[in-house]
């Protein structure tokens, strides 16, 4: 038997042994899997919807988001993420209960178009945010009463109305703002709605929370405003439910 034939025979024998080993291992794995207990793949529950609260805000430059460097950083967007709100805003820079704001399209809070916008989609909660730009103007209390009454006449029975007074902005006249605050508090009391008082609660006491103009708030101010407002609403019972709770 020559050497070449012997080498071929050896290679063939080795290949046959490897094939037998592979088949044996494969057969064992099949028998093992057949006898093993059946496992069910874990079921991952689908994400549940939250019990979102429908909220409208009628407001001024703060509600527009001036000074926040992006509306996603403005207090309405921040608090809506914190409290799980579906948000509808009607904000106009420089406007208030008597102040019509800047630009040719300015209008105050008594404007029926803005009130109708705030009532859109039957909100659970309506926030009236303003008063800063009403400083020094006459008739603020009557205008606030008119605004609240119009909203109450148009709202559904479950809608909660909250009036938010002005903050003590560095560039404003403190005595005039305190007068506006008192007018809004009196209007809210007359109409039987909640009044949130940022001046009494000492919101945004640092000038670092304000833009260079001393009236609008910057990104830091918007963050604090959202946190303080959320705390006030939670503490007052104005929130009808935990809107961040999953729907059962």
C-alpha positions in Angstrom: 0.0 0.0 0.0 1.7 3.2 -1.1 2.0 6.3 1.0 -0.5 8.4 -0.9 -3.2 5.8 -0.4 -2.5 5.5 3.3 -2.8 9.3 3.7 -6.1 9.4 1.8 -7.4 6.6 4.0 -6.4 8.4 7.2 -8.1 11.6 6.1 -11.3 9.8 5.2 -11.3 8.0 8.6 -10.8 11.3 10.5 -13.6 13.0 8.6 -15.9 10.0 9.3 -15.2 10.2 13.1 -15.8 14.0 13.1 -19.1 13.5 11.3 -20.2 10.8 13.8 -19.4 13.2 16.6 -21.3 16.1 15.1 -24.4 13.9 14.5 -24.2 12.5 18.0 -24.1 16.0 19.5 -27.0 17.2 17.3 -29.1 14.2 18.3 -28.4 14.8 22.0 -29.4 18.5 21.7 -32.7 17.5 20.1 -33.5 15.0 22.8 -32.6 17.4 25.5 -34.8 20.2 24.1 -37.7 17.8 23.6 -37.5 16.7 27.2 -36.9 20.2 28.6 -39.9 22.1 30.1 -41.5 24.6 27.6 -40.8 28.3 28.4 -43.2 31.0 27.4 -41.7 34.3 26.2 -42.3 37.1 28.6 -45.2 39.4 27.7 -44.3 43.0 27.7 -47.4 45.1 28.5 -48.1 47.9 26.1 -47.7 51.4 27.5 -50.9 52.6 29.2 -52.4 55.9 28.5 -52.3 58.5 31.3 -55.4 60.3 32.6 -54.3 63.6 31.1 -55.9 66.9 32.3 -57.1 69.3 29.6 -55.8 72.8 30.6 -56.2 76.2 29.0 -54.1 79.2 29.9 -55.1 82.8 29.1 -52.0 84.9 29.7 -49.4 87.4 28.8 -45.7 87.3 27.8 -45.0 84.6 30.4 -47.5 82.3 28.8 -46.1 83.0 25.3 -42.7 81.9 26.6 -40.8 85.2 26.2 -37.4 84.9 27.6 -37.3 81.1 27.8 -35.1 80.7 24.7 -37.5 78.1 23.3 -41.1 77.4 24.0 -40.2 73.9 25.4 -38.5 75.7 28.3 -41.4 78.1 29.0 -43.4 77.5 32.1 -46.5 76.2 30.3 -44.5 73.4 28.6 -42.7 72.6 31.8 -45.7 72.3 34.0 -47.6 70.4 31.4 -44.8 67.8 31.4 -44.7 67.8 35.2 -48.5 67.3 35.7 -49.4 65.5 32.5 -51.5 68.1 30.9 -52.9 68.5 27.4 -52.3 72.2 26.9 -54.1 75.0 25.1 -52.6 78.5 25.5 -53.9 81.9 24.5 -51.0 84.2 25.3 -50.2 87.6 24.0 -47.1 89.6 24.9 -47.8 92.7 27.1 -51.5 91.9 27.5 -53.6 91.8 30.6 -57.1 92.4 31.9 -56.9 96.0 30.7 -53.6 96.1 28.7 -54.1 95.1 25.1 -50.4 94.1 24.6 -48.0 94.9 21.8 -48.7 95.0 18.1 -51.7 95.8 15.9 -53.3 92.5 16.8 -53.1 93.1 20.6 -56.1 92.3 22.8 -56.9 92.2 26.5 -58.3 89.2 28.4 -61.9 90.4 28.0 -61.7 89.8 24.2 -64.4 87.3 23.3 -62.1 85.6 20.8 -59.5 84.9 23.5 -62.2 83.8 25.9 -63.6 81.5 23.3 -60.2 80.1 22.7 -59.7 79.4 26.4 -63.0 77.5 26.5 -62.1 75.4 23.5 -62.4 71.6 24.0 -64.1 72.0 27.4 -61.0 72.1 29.6 -60.8 70.6 33.1 -58.8 73.7 34.3 -58.5 77.3 33.1 -55.7 79.4 34.3 -55.9 83.2 34.0 -52.2 84.3 34.3 -51.5 88.0 34.2 -51.7 91.5 35.8 -48.1 92.5 35.4 -48.9 94.8 32.4 -52.0 96.2 34.0 -50.0 98.2 36.6 -51.1 101.8 36.6 -54.2 101.2 34.5 -57.7 101.9 35.8 -60.6 99.4 36.0 -58.5 96.3 36.5 -60.9 94.7 39.1 -64.0 95.3 36.9 -62.2 93.8 33.8 -61.1 90.8 35.8 -64.7 90.2 37.1 -65.9 90.5 33.5 -63.3 88.0 32.2 -64.1 85.5 35.0 -67.8 85.8 34.5 -67.6 85.3 30.8 -65.5 82.2 31.3 -67.9 80.8 33.9 -70.9 81.4 31.7 -69.2 79.5 28.8 -67.5 76.6 30.7 -68.8 73.2 31.5 -69.8 72.3 35.1 -66.6 70.5 35.8 -64.2 73.2 34.7 -62.1 74.8 37.5 -61.0 78.4 37.1 -57.9 79.8 38.8 -56.6 83.4 38.7 -52.8 83.8 39.0 -51.6 87.2 40.1 -48.5 89.0 38.9 -45.0 88.5 40.2 -43.0 91.4 41.6 -40.9 92.1 38.5 -37.8 94.3 39.2 -38.6 96.9 36.6 -42.2 97.3 37.8 -43.6 99.8 40.4 -44.2 97.7 43.5 -47.1 99.8 44.8 -48.8 99.6 41.4 -48.4 95.8 41.2 -49.7 95.4 44.8 -52.7 97.4 43.8 -53.3 95.1 40.7 -52.8 92.0 43.0 -55.4 93.3 45.3 -57.8 94.0 42.5 -57.4 90.5 41.1 -57.8 88.9 44.5 -61.0 90.8 45.0 -62.3 89.8 41.6 -61.5 86.2 42.2 -63.3 86.3 45.6 -66.3 88.0 44.1 -66.6 85.3 41.5 -65.8 82.4 43.9 -62.6 81.1 42.2 -59.2 80.3 43.5 -56.6 83.1 43.6 -52.9 82.2 43.5 -50.7 85.0 44.9 -47.1 84.8 43.7 -46.2 88.0 45.5 -47.4 86.7 48.9 -45.8 83.3 48.2 -42.5 85.1 47.2 -42.1 83.6 43.8 -39.0 84.7 41.7 -37.4 86.9 44.4 -34.0 86.8 42.6 -33.2 89.2 39.8 -31.4 86.2 38.2 -34.8 84.8 37.2 -35.6 87.8 35.0 -34.5 88.9 31.6 -32.5 92.1 31.1 -35.7 94.2 30.6 -36.7 93.3 34.2 -40.2 92.3 33.2 -40.1 89.0 31.4 -38.6 85.9 33.0 -35.7 84.0 31.6 -35.2 80.2 31.4 -34.4 79.9 35.0 -37.5 82.0 35.9 -39.7 79.9 33.8 -38.5 76.8 35.5 -39.1 78.2 39.0 -42.5 79.6 37.9 -43.6 76.2 36.7 -42.4 74.5 39.9 -44.1 77.1 42.2 -47.3 77.0 40.2 -47.5 73.2 40.3 -47.0 73.2 44.1 -49.7 75.9 44.6 -52.2 74.0 42.4 -51.5 70.7 44.1 -51.8 72.3 47.6 -55.0 74.1 46.8 -57.0 71.1 45.5 -57.5 72.8 42.2 -56.5 69.7 40.3 -59.5 67.4 40.0 -57.4 64.2 39.7 -53.9 62.8 39.4 -53.5 63.3 35.7 -50.2 61.3 35.6 -52.0 58.2 36.8 -52.4 55.4 34.2 -55.9 54.8 32.9 -57.2 51.6 34.4 
